[in-house]
Amino acid sequence: MTAHPTNGLDDVVHQRVRLGVLAIAHEARRVEFGFLRDNLGVSPGNLSQHLGVLENAGLIDIEKGYEGKRARTWVTLTKAGRMALSAEIANLKALISRVESPGTPPD
Amino acid sequence: MTSRSAFAEGDPRRLLSATRSLTNRVRRAQRATWLPLLVFATVTFVSILVTAYGGHHPWTCATMPGHPGGRVCSVYSTAQFVYWPIALVLAYAAIAAFYIRRSNARGVGTRVRPYAVAGAIIAVAVTAVAAWGSYKLLVTPDPAALTSMPLRLVTPAGAIGLALLVLTWAERNRALLLLSVAYLAVVLLPLNFWVLGPNPNWVVPIAIHGMVLLLGGTGFLLAQRPWRRPA
């Protein structure tokens, strides 16, 4: 018996804001805090909390610095972060496939 | 920038769809396709002036096989071996600098490095191959080879087209892929009626290459509207 796709979902990644951070960082390679805040539609405090969770899990690196007098925070995806994002996307696709499959009994 | 989230709660289908939407937003914020096209259109049009007024300089001569006393000489043009390599490398440096500056301003990384590096390498390689080709033609003169397809690819226009394919990959840009293929087709196809006859007009093909880049660059400029901040 194959494992249900939900078993593969990682609680750290399977959260809309954190999944969004990983998706943006993967495509952008390097992304600034303000870009994440604007595109995810979250408050700075909320975003900081989510970034902390991802950093503690080793999925992102956070680099803080100054550009002139302006403080800037840059986020990059780690190798573990890329793998976690790929696994989450694969699991979501498997879940959709399983739900849409005509012979699948309801859970 | 909008404060509205593109990332909605919901089922896996909606999560995947929202992830794709975010990916597309990042790509739109990263793209500045109009800039390389307009830069290379300018470089191409300026090359017409350099070719016209830069002159041709004797390189070396050799006796022609089968023609006693006959000699075939090779010349190099200022445009071919001086202007183009310098202009292309400087253009890639300027494009990379613009992309990086814009990336810092927008807070989103750029994928310009593979394009700029590949473009500069192709430019230098094309110049080296052109020099080797000139020498080869001197040793075994073959006028038909001048209009052969491989030789047309080993030109500054071919180098620009090949590098545009790298930018297509870097920007994941289907519209640019269409333009790059069309541009390379114009460069490669044997539409050489203007170089035949007693008064060959060398300006026409270069002007056509420049116009394709100019029109493409203008189209992307209007589509991408860089004067607006991405939503």
Boltz contact constraints between the chains, C-beta under 6 A:
constraints:
  - contact:
      token1: [A, 16]
      token2: [B, 7]
      max_distance: 6.0
  - contact:
      token1: [A, 16]
      token2: [B, 9]
      max_distance: 6.0
  - contact:
      token1: [A, 20]
      token2: [B, 7]
      max_distance: 6.0
  - contact:
      token1: [A, 20]
      token2: [B, 22]
      max_distance: 6.0
  - contact:
      token1: [A, 23]
      token2: [B, 19]
      max_distance: 6.0
  - contact:
      token1: [A, 23]
      token2: [B, 22]
      max_distance: 6.0
  - contact:
      token1: [A, 23]
      token2: [B, 23]
      max_distance: 6.0
  - contact:
      token1: [A, 24]
      token2: [B, 22]
      max_distance: 6.0
  - contact:
      token1: [A, 24]
      token2: [B, 26]
      max_distance: 6.0
  - contact:
      token1: [A, 27]
      token2: [B, 23]
      max_distance: 6.0
  - contact:
      token1: [A, 27]
      token2: [B, 26]
      max_distance: 6.0
  - contact:
      token1: [A, 28]
      token2: [B, 26]
      max_distance: 6.0
  - contact:
      token1: [A, 28]
      token2: [B, 108]
      max_distance: 6.0
  - contact:
      token1: [A, 28]
      token2: [B, 109]
      max_distance: 6.0
  - contact:
      token1: [A, 29]
      token2: [B, 109]
      max_distance: 6.0
  - contact:
      token1: [A, 30]
      token2: [B, 109]
      max_distance: 6.0
  - contact:
      token1: [A, 31]
      token2: [B, 108]
      max_distance: 6.0
  - contact:
      token1: [A, 32]
      token2: [B, 107]
      max_distance: 6.0
  - contact:
      token1: [A, 34]
      token2: [B, 107]
      max_distance: 6.0
  - contact:
      token1: [A, 35]
      token2: [B, 107]
      max_distance: 6.0
  - contact:
      token1: [A, 35]
      token2: [B, 108]
      max_distance: 6.0
  - contact:
      token1: [A, 38]
      token2: [B, 1]
      max_distance: 6.0
  - contact:
      token1: [A, 39]
      token2: [B, 25]
      max_distance: 6.0
  - contact:
      token1: [A, 40]
      token2: [B, 5]
      max_distance: 6.0
  - contact:
      token1: [A, 40]
      token2: [B, 7]
      max_distance: 6.0
  - contact:
      token1: [A, 41]
      token2: [B, 3]
      max_distance: 6.0
  - contact:
      token1: [A, 41]
      token2: [B, 4]
      max_distance: 6.0
  - contact:
      token1: [A, 41]
      token2: [B, 5]
      max_distance: 6.0
  - contact:
      token1: [A, 92]
      token2: [B, 12]
      max_distance: 6.0
  - contact:
      token1: [A, 92]
      token2: [B, 15]
      max_distance: 6.0
  - contact:
      token1: [A, 92]
      token2: [B, 16]
      max_distance: 6.0
  - contact:
      token1: [A, 95]
      token2: [B, 12]
      max_distance: 6.0
  - contact:
      token1: [A, 96]
      token2: [B, 12]
      max_distance: 6.0
  - contact:
      token1: [A, 96]
      token2: [B, 13]
      max_distance: 6.0
